[in-house]
Amino acid sequence: MDISDEVRNLRSEMGLNRKEFCEYYEIPYRTMTDWEAGKRKMPTYLLRLMEYKARMEQLIPLE
């Protein structure tokens, strides 16, 4: 699974649409769209930080 699939899965696990996800993380909508489409590569460390924040705020279950 590549990082674009992983970020899409994180958003899905959180139960947010793309707009809500962007507002929550304060990410430009266009950037998120490009990440999910694979046009730009999201840094791996950023995905880990996003997952950590979602888990700490109990938006997705702890593993």
mmCIF file of the N, C-alpha and C atoms, coordinates in Angstrom:
data_MODEL
# 
_entry.id   MODEL 
# 
loop_
_atom_site.group_PDB 
_atom_site.id 
_atom_site.type_symbol 
_atom_site.label_atom_id 
_atom_site.label_alt_id 
_atom_site.label_comp_id 
_atom_site.label_asym_id 
_atom_site.label_entity_id 
_atom_site.label_seq_id 
_atom_site.pdbx_PDB_ins_code 
_atom_site.Cartn_x 
_atom_site.Cartn_y 
_atom_site.Cartn_z 
_atom_site.occupancy 
_atom_site.B_iso_or_equiv 
_atom_site.pdbx_formal_charge 
_atom_site.auth_seq_id 
_atom_site.auth_comp_id 
_atom_site.auth_asym_id 
_atom_site.auth_atom_id 
_atom_site.pdbx_PDB_model_num 
ATOM 1   N N  . MET A 1 1  ? 0.853   -1.176 0.000  1.00 0.00 ? 1  MET A N  1 
ATOM 2   C CA . MET A 1 1  ? 0.000   0.000  0.000  1.00 0.00 ? 1  MET A CA 1 
ATOM 3   C C  . MET A 1 1  ? 0.899   1.241  0.000  1.00 0.00 ? 1  MET A C  1 
ATOM 4   N N  . ASP A 1 2  ? 0.608   2.173  -0.884 1.00 0.00 ? 2  ASP A N  1 
ATOM 5   C CA . ASP A 1 2  ? 1.447   3.376  -0.905 1.00 0.00 ? 2  ASP A CA 1 
ATOM 6   C C  . ASP A 1 2  ? 0.844   4.449  -0.006 1.00 0.00 ? 2  ASP A C  1 
ATOM 7   N N  . ILE A 1 3  ? 1.582   5.527  0.169  1.00 0.00 ? 3  ILE A N  1 
ATOM 8   C CA . ILE A 1 3  ? 1.208   6.550  1.134  1.00 0.00 ? 3  ILE A CA 1 
ATOM 9   C C  . ILE A 1 3  ? -0.101  7.251  0.779  1.00 0.00 ? 3  ILE A C  1 
ATOM 10  N N  . SER A 1 4  ? -0.424  7.359  -0.508 1.00 0.00 ? 4  SER A N  1 
ATOM 11  C CA . SER A 1 4  ? -1.696  7.989  -0.883 1.00 0.00 ? 4  SER A CA 1 
ATOM 12  C C  . SER A 1 4  ? -2.875  7.143  -0.389 1.00 0.00 ? 4  SER A C  1 
ATOM 13  N N  . ASP A 1 5  ? -2.732  5.817  -0.441 1.00 0.00 ? 5  ASP A N  1 
ATOM 14  C CA . ASP A 1 5  ? -3.781  4.939  0.091  1.00 0.00 ? 5  ASP A CA 1 
ATOM 15  C C  . ASP A 1 5  ? -3.860  5.045  1.611  1.00 0.00 ? 5  ASP A C  1 
ATOM 16  N N  . GLU A 1 6  ? -2.713  5.178  2.247  1.00 0.00 ? 6  GLU A N  1 
ATOM 17  C CA . GLU A 1 6  ? -2.687  5.258  3.703  1.00 0.00 ? 6  GLU A CA 1 
ATOM 18  C C  . GLU A 1 6  ? -3.356  6.528  4.210  1.00 0.00 ? 6  GLU A C  1 
ATOM 19  N N  . VAL A 1 7  ? -3.104  7.648  3.565  1.00 0.00 ? 7  VAL A N  1 
ATOM 20  C CA . VAL A 1 7  ? -3.739  8.896  4.008  1.00 0.00 ? 7  VAL A CA 1 
ATOM 21  C C  . VAL A 1 7  ? -5.244  8.835  3.754  1.00 0.00 ? 7  VAL A C  1 
ATOM 22  N N  . ARG A 1 8  ? -5.650  8.230  2.667  1.00 0.00 ? 8  ARG A N  1 
ATOM 23  C CA . ARG A 1 8  ? -7.078  8.056  2.373  1.00 0.00 ? 8  ARG A CA 1 
ATOM 24  C C  . ARG A 1 8  ? -7.718  7.157  3.431  1.00 0.00 ? 8  ARG A C  1 
ATOM 25  N N  . ASN A 1 9  ? -7.019  6.098  3.838  1.00 0.00 ? 9  ASN A N  1 
ATOM 26  C CA . ASN A 1 9  ? -7.536  5.199  4.872  1.00 0.00 ? 9  ASN A CA 1 
ATOM 27  C C  . ASN A 1 9  ? -7.648  5.896  6.221  1.00 0.00 ? 9  ASN A C  1 
ATOM 28  N N  . LEU A 1 10 ? -6.672  6.733  6.551  1.00 0.00 ? 10 LEU A N  1 
ATOM 29  C CA . LEU A 1 10 ? -6.724  7.478  7.807  1.00 0.00 ? 10 LEU A CA 1 
ATOM 30  C C  . LEU A 1 10 ? -7.961  8.372  7.825  1.00 0.00 ? 10 LEU A C  1 
ATOM 31  N N  . ARG A 1 11 ? -8.180  9.075  6.738  1.00 0.00 ? 11 ARG A N  1 
ATOM 32  C CA . ARG A 1 11 ? -9.339  9.967  6.650  1.00 0.00 ? 11 ARG A CA 1 
ATOM 33  C C  . ARG A 1 11 ? -10.631 9.168  6.807  1.00 0.00 ? 11 ARG A C  1 
ATOM 34  N N  . SER A 1 12 ? -10.680 8.013  6.180  1.00 0.00 ? 12 SER A N  1 
ATOM 35  C CA . SER A 1 12 ? -11.854 7.150  6.265  1.00 0.00 ? 12 SER A CA 1 
ATOM 36  C C  . SER A 1 12 ? -12.071 6.647  7.693  1.00 0.00 ? 12 SER A C  1 
ATOM 37  N N  . GLU A 1 13 ? -10.993 6.214  8.346  1.00 0.00 ? 13 GLU A N  1 
ATOM 38  C CA . GLU A 1 13 ? -11.085 5.739  9.734  1.00 0.00 ? 13 GLU A CA 1 
ATOM 39  C C  . GLU A 1 13 ? -11.615 6.824  10.657 1.00 0.00 ? 13 GLU A C  1 
ATOM 40  N N  . MET A 1 14 ? -11.251 8.065  10.377 1.00 0.00 ? 14 MET A N  1 
ATOM 41  C CA . MET A 1 14 ? -11.689 9.181  11.209 1.00 0.00 ? 14 MET A CA 1 
ATOM 42  C C  . MET A 1 14 ? -13.132 9.570  10.909 1.00 0.00 ? 14 MET A C  1 
ATOM 43  N N  . GLY A 1 15 ? -13.677 9.051  9.808  1.00 0.00 ? 15 GLY A N  1 
ATOM 44  C CA . GLY A 1 15 ? -15.055 9.350  9.449  1.00 0.00 ? 15 GLY A CA 1 
ATOM 45  C C  . GLY A 1 15 ? -15.248 10.768 8.935  1.00 0.00 ? 15 GLY A C  1 
ATOM 46  N N  . LEU A 1 16 ? -14.203 11.316 8.313  1.00 0.00 ? 16 LEU A N  1 
ATOM 47  C CA . LEU A 1 16 ? -14.263 12.685 7.812  1.00 0.00 ? 16 LEU A CA 1 
ATOM 48  C C  . LEU A 1 16 ? -14.230 12.699 6.294  1.00 0.00 ? 16 LEU A C  1 
ATOM 49  N N  . ASN A 1 17 ? -14.922 13.661 5.708  1.00 0.00 ? 17 ASN A N  1 
ATOM 50  C CA . ASN A 1 17 ? -14.760 13.853 4.275  1.00 0.00 ? 17 ASN A CA 1 
ATOM 51  C C  . ASN A 1 17 ? -13.484 14.668 4.059  1.00 0.00 ? 17 ASN A C  1 
ATOM 52  N N  . ARG A 1 18 ? -13.107 14.867 2.821  1.00 0.00 ? 18 ARG A N  1 
ATOM 53  C CA . ARG A 1 18 ? -11.835 15.536 2.531  1.00 0.00 ? 18 ARG A CA 1 
ATOM 54  C C  . ARG A 1 18 ? -11.801 16.960 3.092  1.00 0.00 ? 18 ARG A C  1 
ATOM 55  N N  . LYS A 1 19 ? -12.887 17.683 2.957  1.00 0.00 ? 19 LYS A N  1 
ATOM 56  C CA . LYS A 1 19 ? -12.944 19.064 3.446  1.00 0.00 ? 19 LYS A CA 1 
ATOM 57  C C  . LYS A 1 19 ? -12.778 19.116 4.966  1.00 0.00 ? 19 LYS A C  1 
ATOM 58  N N  . GLU A 1 20 ? -13.486 18.257 5.681  1.00 0.00 ? 20 GLU A N  1 
ATOM 59  C CA . GLU A 1 20 ? -13.397 18.222 7.138  1.00 0.00 ? 20 GLU A CA 1 
ATOM 60  C C  . GLU A 1 20 ? -11.985 17.839 7.593  1.00 0.00 ? 20 GLU A C  1 
ATOM 61  N N  . PHE A 1 21 ? -11.398 16.866 6.902  1.00 0.00 ? 21 PHE A N  1 
ATOM 62  C CA . PHE A 1 21 ? -10.039 16.426 7.219  1.00 0.00 ? 21 PHE A CA 1 
ATOM 63  C C  . PHE A 1 21 ? -9.053  17.574 7.051  1.00 0.00 ? 21 PHE A C  1 
ATOM 64  N N  . CYS A 1 22 ? -9.190  18.308 5.960  1.00 0.00 ? 22 CYS A N  1 
ATOM 65  C CA . CYS A 1 22 ? -8.309  19.454 5.698  1.00 0.00 ? 22 CYS A CA 1 
ATOM 66  C C  . CYS A 1 22 ? -8.476  20.531 6.759  1.00 0.00 ? 22 CYS A C  1 
ATOM 67  N N  . GLU A 1 23 ? -9.701  20.792 7.157  1.00 0.00 ? 23 GLU A N  1 
ATOM 68  C CA . GLU A 1 23 ? -9.938  21.796 8.193  1.00 0.00 ? 23 GLU A CA 1 
ATOM 69  C C  . GLU A 1 23 ? -9.368  21.346 9.532  1.00 0.00 ? 23 GLU A C  1 
ATOM 70  N N  . TYR A 1 24 ? -9.525  20.071 9.859  1.00 0.00 ? 24 TYR A N  1 
ATOM 71  C CA . TYR A 1 24 ? -9.026  19.541 11.131 1.00 0.00 ? 24 TYR A CA 1 
ATOM 72  C C  . TYR A 1 24 ? -7.506  19.676 11.223 1.00 0.00 ? 24 TYR A C  1 
ATOM 73  N N  . TYR A 1 25 ? -6.808  19.319 10.143 1.00 0.00 ? 25 TYR A N  1 
ATOM 74  C CA . TYR A 1 25 ? -5.347  19.365 10.142 1.00 0.00 ? 25 TYR A CA 1 
ATOM 75  C C  . TYR A 1 25 ? -4.776  20.672 9.578  1.00 0.00 ? 25 TYR A C  1 
ATOM 76  N N  . GLU A 1 26 ? -5.657  21.576 9.155  1.00 0.00 ? 26 GLU A N  1 
ATOM 77  C CA . GLU A 1 26 ? -5.241  22.857 8.582  1.00 0.00 ? 26 GLU A CA 1 
ATOM 78  C C  . GLU A 1 26 ? -4.315  22.666 7.378  1.00 0.00 ? 26 GLU A C  1 
ATOM 79  N N  . ILE A 1 27 ? -4.760  21.786 6.491  1.00 0.00 ? 27 ILE A N  1 
ATOM 80  C CA . ILE A 1 27 ? -4.033  21.480 5.259  1.00 0.00 ? 27 ILE A CA 1 
ATOM 81  C C  . ILE A 1 27 ? -4.841  22.046 4.093  1.00 0.00 ? 27 ILE A C  1 
ATOM 82  N N  . PRO A 1 28 ? -4.194  22.685 3.140  1.00 0.00 ? 28 PRO A N  1 
ATOM 83  C CA . PRO A 1 28 ? -4.939  23.158 1.966  1.00 0.00 ? 28 PRO A CA 1 
ATOM 84  C C  . PRO A 1 28 ? -5.631  21.989 1.245  1.00 0.00 ? 28 PRO A C  1 
ATOM 85  N N  . TYR A 1 29 ? -6.848  22.233 0.825  1.00 0.00 ? 29 TYR A N  1 
ATOM 86  C CA . TYR A 1 29 ? -7.648  21.208 0.150  1.00 0.00 ? 29 TYR A CA 1 
ATOM 87  C C  . TYR A 1 29 ? -6.933  20.672 -1.082 1.00 0.00 ? 29 TYR A C  1 
ATOM 88  N N  . ARG A 1 30 ? -6.330  21.542 -1.839 1.00 0.00 ? 30 ARG A N  1 
ATOM 89  C CA . ARG A 1 30 ? -5.633  21.133 -3.076 1.00 0.00 ? 30 ARG A CA 1 
ATOM 90  C C  . ARG A 1 30 ? -4.464  20.196 -2.758 1.00 0.00 ? 30 ARG A C  1 
ATOM 91  N N  . THR A 1 31 ? -3.757  20.474 -1.684 1.00 0.00 ? 31 THR A N  1 
ATOM 92  C CA . THR A 1 31 ? -2.639  19.615 -1.276 1.00 0.00 ? 31 THR A CA 1 
ATOM 93  C C  . THR A 1 31 ? -3.147  18.214 -0.951 1.00 0.00 ? 31 THR A C  1 
ATOM 94  N N  . MET A 1 32 ? -4.224  18.149 -0.189 1.00 0.00 ? 32 MET A N  1 
ATOM 95  C CA . MET A 1 32 ? -4.801  16.854 0.179  1.00 0.00 ? 32 MET A CA 1 
ATOM 96  C C  . MET A 1 32 ? -5.266  16.095 -1.061 1.00 0.00 ? 32 MET A C  1 
ATOM 97  N N  . THR A 1 33 ? -5.896  16.794 -1.977 1.00 0.00 ? 33 THR A N  1 
ATOM 98  C CA . THR A 1 33 ? -6.357  16.178 -3.219 1.00 0.00 ? 33 THR A CA 1 
ATOM 99  C C  . THR A 1 33 ? -5.175  15.600 -4.000 1.00 0.00 ? 33 THR A C  1 
ATOM 100 N N  . ASP A 1 34 ? -4.098  16.356 -4.094 1.00 0.00 ? 34 ASP A N  1 
ATOM 101 C CA . ASP A 1 34 ? -2.904  15.884 -4.800 1.00 0.00 ? 34 ASP A CA 1 
ATOM 102 C C  . ASP A 1 34 ? -2.275  14.682 -4.102 1.00 0.00 ? 34 ASP A C  1 
ATOM 103 N N  . TRP A 1 35 ? -2.248  14.675 -2.784 1.00 0.00 ? 35 TRP A N  1 
ATOM 104 C CA . TRP A 1 35 ? -1.701  13.531 -2.044 1.00 0.00 ? 35 TRP A CA 1 
ATOM 105 C C  . TRP A 1 35 ? -2.515  12.275 -2.327 1.00 0.00 ? 35 TRP A C  1 
ATOM 106 N N  . GLU A 1 36 ? -3.836  12.399 -2.234 1.00 0.00 ? 36 GLU A N  1 
ATOM 107 C CA . GLU A 1 36 ? -4.690  11.227 -2.431 1.00 0.00 ? 36 GLU A CA 1 
ATOM 108 C C  . GLU A 1 36 ? -4.655  10.733 -3.876 1.00 0.00 ? 36 GLU A C  1 
ATOM 109 N N  . ALA A 1 37 ? -4.471  11.643 -4.816 1.00 0.00 ? 37 ALA A N  1 
ATOM 110 C CA . ALA A 1 37 ? -4.423  11.263 -6.222 1.00 0.00 ? 37 ALA A CA 1 
ATOM 111 C C  . ALA A 1 37 ? -3.044  10.744 -6.628 1.00 0.00 ? 37 ALA A C  1 
ATOM 112 N N  . GLY A 1 38 ? -2.064  10.891 -5.744 1.00 0.00 ? 38 GLY A N  1 
ATOM 113 C CA . GLY A 1 38 ? -0.711  10.448 -6.054 1.00 0.00 ? 38 GLY A CA 1 
ATOM 114 C C  . GLY A 1 38 ? 0.069   11.433 -6.909 1.00 0.00 ? 38 GLY A C  1 
ATOM 115 N N  . LYS A 1 39 ? -0.443  12.652 -7.071 1.00 0.00 ? 39 LYS A N  1 
ATOM 116 C CA . LYS A 1 39 ? 0.268   13.670 -7.852 1.00 0.00 ? 39 LYS A CA 1 
ATOM 117 C C  . LYS A 1 39 ? 1.438   14.262 -7.080 1.00 0.00 ? 39 LYS A C  1 
ATOM 118 N N  . ARG A 1 40 ? 1.303   14.276 -5.767 1.00 0.00 ? 40 ARG A N  1 
ATOM 119 C CA . ARG A 1 40 ? 2.385   14.724 -4.888 1.00 0.00 ? 40 ARG A CA 1 
ATOM 120 C C  . ARG A 1 40 ? 2.538   13.670 -3.803 1.00 0.00 ? 40 ARG A C  1 
ATOM 121 N N  . LYS A 1 41 ? 3.742   13.535 -3.301 1.00 0.00 ? 41 LYS A N  1 
ATOM 122 C CA . LYS A 1 41 ? 3.988   12.535 -2.264 1.00 0.00 ? 41 LYS A CA 1 
ATOM 123 C C  . LYS A 1 41 ? 4.000   13.199 -0.886 1.00 0.00 ? 41 LYS A C  1 
ATOM 124 N N  . MET A 1 42 ? 3.143   12.689 -0.036 1.00 0.00 ? 42 MET A N  1 
ATOM 125 C CA . MET A 1 42 ? 3.094   13.165 1.346  1.00 0.00 ? 42 MET A CA 1 
ATOM 126 C C  . MET A 1 42 ? 4.306   12.631 2.091  1.00 0.00 ? 42 MET A C  1 
ATOM 127 N N  . PRO A 1 43 ? 4.989   13.457 2.885  1.00 0.00 ? 43 PRO A N  1 
ATOM 128 C CA . PRO A 1 43 ? 6.105   12.954 3.683  1.00 0.00 ? 43 PRO A CA 1 
ATOM 129 C C  . PRO A 1 43 ? 5.624   11.885 4.673  1.00 0.00 ? 43 PRO A C  1 
ATOM 130 N N  . THR A 1 44 ? 6.351   10.816 4.788  1.00 0.00 ? 44 THR A N  1 
ATOM 131 C CA . THR A 1 44 ? 5.975   9.704  5.662  1.00 0.00 ? 44 THR A CA 1 
ATOM 132 C C  . THR A 1 44 ? 5.846   10.148 7.110  1.00 0.00 ? 44 THR A C  1 
ATOM 133 N N  . TYR A 1 45 ? 6.757   11.006 7.563  1.00 0.00 ? 45 TYR A N  1 
ATOM 134 C CA . TYR A 1 45 ? 6.712   11.455 8.951  1.00 0.00 ? 45 TYR A CA 1 
ATOM 135 C C  . TYR A 1 45 ? 5.405   12.211 9.234  1.00 0.00 ? 45 TYR A C  1 
ATOM 136 N N  . LEU A 1 46 ? 4.891   12.927 8.241  1.00 0.00 ? 46 LEU A N  1 
ATOM 137 C CA . LEU A 1 46 ? 3.656   13.688 8.428  1.00 0.00 ? 46 LEU A CA 1 
ATOM 138 C C  . LEU A 1 46 ? 2.467   12.756 8.631  1.00 0.00 ? 46 LEU A C  1 
ATOM 139 N N  . LEU A 1 47 ? 2.420   11.687 7.877  1.00 0.00 ? 47 LEU A N  1 
ATOM 140 C CA . LEU A 1 47 ? 1.345   10.708 8.063  1.00 0.00 ? 47 LEU A CA 1 
ATOM 141 C C  . LEU A 1 47 ? 1.402   10.116 9.465  1.00 0.00 ? 47 LEU A C  1 
ATOM 142 N N  . ARG A 1 48 ? 2.603   9.789  9.935  1.00 0.00 ? 48 ARG A N  1 
ATOM 143 C CA . ARG A 1 48 ? 2.742   9.240  11.294 1.00 0.00 ? 48 ARG A CA 1 
ATOM 144 C C  . ARG A 1 48 ? 2.265   10.247 12.342 1.00 0.00 ? 48 ARG A C  1 
ATOM 145 N N  . LEU A 1 49 ? 2.590   11.512 12.167 1.00 0.00 ? 49 LEU A N  1 
ATOM 146 C CA . LEU A 1 49 ? 2.141   12.543 13.110 1.00 0.00 ? 49 LEU A CA 1 
ATOM 147 C C  . LEU A 1 49 ? 0.625   12.703 13.082 1.00 0.00 ? 49 LEU A C  1 
ATOM 148 N N  . MET A 1 50 ? 0.051   12.631 11.893 1.00 0.00 ? 50 MET A N  1 
ATOM 149 C CA . MET A 1 50 ? -1.401  12.748 11.779 1.00 0.00 ? 50 MET A CA 1 
ATOM 150 C C  . MET A 1 50 ? -2.094  11.582 12.477 1.00 0.00 ? 50 MET A C  1 
ATOM 151 N N  . GLU A 1 51 ? -1.572  10.384 12.275 1.00 0.00 ? 51 GLU A N  1 
ATOM 152 C CA . GLU A 1 51 ? -2.135  9.199  12.932 1.00 0.00 ? 51 GLU A CA 1 
ATOM 153 C C  . GLU A 1 51 ? -2.013  9.330  14.445 1.00 0.00 ? 51 GLU A C  1 
ATOM 154 N N  . TYR A 1 52 ? -0.868  9.789  14.912 1.00 0.00 ? 52 TYR A N  1 
ATOM 155 C CA . TYR A 1 52 ? -0.644  9.964  16.347 1.00 0.00 ? 52 TYR A CA 1 
ATOM 156 C C  . TYR A 1 52 ? -1.657  10.940 16.927 1.00 0.00 ? 52 TYR A C  1 
ATOM 157 N N  . LYS A 1 53 ? -1.836  12.083 16.298 1.00 0.00 ? 53 LYS A N  1 
ATOM 158 C CA . LYS A 1 53 ? -2.788  13.086 16.779 1.00 0.00 ? 53 LYS A CA 1 
ATOM 159 C C  . LYS A 1 53 ? -4.200  12.503 16.820 1.00 0.00 ? 53 LYS A C  1 
ATOM 160 N N  . ALA A 1 54 ? -4.599  11.795 15.780 1.00 0.00 ? 54 ALA A N  1 
ATOM 161 C CA . ALA A 1 54 ? -5.940  11.207 15.735 1.00 0.00 ? 54 ALA A CA 1 
ATOM 162 C C  . ALA A 1 54 ? -6.128  10.196 16.858 1.00 0.00 ? 54 ALA A C  1 
ATOM 163 N N  . ARG A 1 55 ? -5.107  9.406  17.134 1.00 0.00 ? 55 ARG A N  1 
ATOM 164 C CA . ARG A 1 55 ? -5.205  8.418  18.223 1.00 0.00 ? 55 ARG A CA 1 
ATOM 165 C C  . ARG A 1 55 ? -5.251  9.096  19.589 1.00 0.00 ? 55 ARG A C  1 
ATOM 166 N N  . MET A 1 56 ? -4.431  10.097 19.802 1.00 0.00 ? 56 MET A N  1 
ATOM 167 C CA . MET A 1 56 ? -4.389  10.786 21.091 1.00 0.00 ? 56 MET A CA 1 
ATOM 168 C C  . MET A 1 56 ? -5.694  11.544 21.366 1.00 0.00 ? 56 MET A C  1 
ATOM 169 N N  . GLU A 1 57 ? -6.332  12.001 20.325 1.00 0.00 ? 57 GLU A N  1 
ATOM 170 C CA . GLU A 1 57 ? -7.610  12.704 20.494 1.00 0.00 ? 57 GLU A CA 1 
ATOM 171 C C  . GLU A 1 57 ? -8.787  11.754 20.362 1.00 0.00 ? 57 GLU A C  1 
ATOM 172 N N  . GLN A 1 58 ? -8.473  10.450 20.355 1.00 0.00 ? 58 GLN A N  1 
ATOM 173 C CA . GLN A 1 58 ? -9.446  9.359  20.336 1.00 0.00 ? 58 GLN A CA 1 
ATOM 174 C C  . GLN A 1 58 ? -10.419 9.451  19.159 1.00 0.00 ? 58 GLN A C  1 
ATOM 175 N N  . LEU A 1 59 ? -9.912  9.875  18.007 1.00 0.00 ? 59 LEU A N  1 
ATOM 176 C CA . LEU A 1 59 ? -10.718 9.894  16.799 1.00 0.00 ? 59 LEU A CA 1 
ATOM 177 C C  . LEU A 1 59 ? -10.626 8.559  16.058 1.00 0.00 ? 59 LEU A C  1 
ATOM 178 N N  . ILE A 1 60 ? -9.571  7.793  16.352 1.00 0.00 ? 60 ILE A N  1 
ATOM 179 C CA . ILE A 1 60 ? -9.451  6.421  15.876 1.00 0.00 ? 60 ILE A CA 1 
ATOM 180 C C  . ILE A 1 60 ? -8.927  5.605  17.050 1.00 0.00 ? 60 ILE A C  1 
ATOM 181 N N  . PRO A 1 61 ? -9.223  4.314  17.107 1.00 0.00 ? 61 PRO A N  1 
ATOM 182 C CA . PRO A 1 61 ? -8.822  3.504  18.262 1.00 0.00 ? 61 PRO A CA 1 
ATOM 183 C C  . PRO A 1 61 ? -7.305  3.314  18.345 1.00 0.00 ? 61 PRO A C  1 
ATOM 184 N N  . LEU A 1 62 ? -6.830  3.196  19.586 1.00 0.00 ? 62 LEU A N  1 
ATOM 185 C CA . LEU A 1 62 ? -5.420  2.883  19.812 1.00 0.00 ? 62 LEU A CA 1 
ATOM 186 C C  . LEU A 1 62 ? -5.177  1.451  19.385 1.00 0.00 ? 62 LEU A C  1 
ATOM 187 N N  . GLU A 1 63 ? -3.997  1.175  18.874 1.00 0.00 ? 63 GLU A N  1 
ATOM 188 C CA . GLU A 1 63 ? -3.686  -0.196 18.441 1.00 0.00 ? 63 GLU A CA 1 
ATOM 189 C C  . GLU A 1 63 ? -3.247  -1.042 19.602 1.00 0.00 ? 63 GLU A C  1 
# 
